Amino acid sequence: MSDFHEIFAPFPGVLYLRADPNSEPFVQPGESVADGDVVALIEVMKMFHEIRSEWTGRLVGFGVADGDAVSMGQAIAQIASES
């Protein structure tokens, strides 16, 4: 049985799913993630902040697209963890 967990934006900004435009995404839907893995970046005033998973499991998907503006508390990703 899987438990589903969401990753929420800790503050408003612009969400990026890769380190730079020429890089691969940090993680893609269906891939495994571990507790502490970077899944995205949020840019605020030209500063980039890593958004890390707090669970080990599989990335189900993102609720926003690369380059989208996000609000504080907005769900940005869902992780399925095996229990």
C-alpha positions in Angstrom: 0.0 0.0 0.0 1.3 3.5 -0.9 1.0 6.6 1.2 0.9 9.9 -0.8 2.7 13.0 0.5 2.8 16.4 -1.0 5.6 18.9 -1.2 4.5 22.5 -0.6 6.1 25.7 -1.6 7.6 27.3 1.5 7.3 30.8 0.0 6.2 32.5 -3.2 8.5 32.6 -6.2 9.2 31.0 -9.6 9.5 27.2 -9.6 12.2 25.5 -11.7 12.4 21.8 -12.2 16.0 21.8 -13.4 19.2 23.5 -12.4 19.5 25.5 -15.7 17.7 25.4 -19.0 20.2 22.9 -20.5 20.1 20.4 -17.7 17.9 17.4 -17.2 15.1 17.8 -14.6 16.1 17.0 -11.0 13.6 14.2 -11.0 10.8 13.1 -13.4 7.4 11.5 -12.7 7.8 7.8 -12.0 11.4 8.1 -10.8 12.6 7.2 -7.3 13.4 10.0 -4.8 15.0 9.7 -1.4 14.6 11.8 1.7 16.7 14.9 1.1 16.8 14.8 -2.7 16.4 18.1 -4.5 13.2 18.0 -6.6 13.0 21.7 -7.7 14.3 25.2 -7.1 12.3 28.3 -6.2 13.7 31.6 -7.2 13.0 34.6 -5.1 14.6 38.0 -5.8 17.4 36.3 -8.0 18.2 33.8 -5.2 17.6 30.1 -5.7 16.4 27.9 -2.9 16.4 24.1 -3.1 13.2 22.3 -2.5 13.9 18.8 -1.1 11.8 15.7 -0.6 11.0 14.7 3.0 10.1 11.2 1.9 11.6 8.2 0.1 9.4 6.9 -2.6 8.4 7.6 -6.2 7.5 11.0 -7.7 3.9 10.8 -8.8 4.0 14.2 -10.5 4.2 18.0 -10.3 1.2 20.3 -9.8 2.9 23.1 -11.6 5.1 23.5 -14.7 8.7 24.5 -15.0 8.9 28.3 -14.8 5.5 28.8 -13.2 4.9 31.3 -10.3 4.0 29.5 -7.1 2.3 30.8 -3.9 3.4 30.0 -0.4 1.7 26.7 0.7 0.9 25.7 -2.9 1.3 21.9 -3.6 4.1 21.5 -6.1 4.8 17.8 -6.1 3.4 14.4 -4.9 5.5 11.5 -3.6 4.2 8.0 -3.2 6.0 6.2 -0.4 5.7 2.5 0.3 4.6 1.5 3.8 
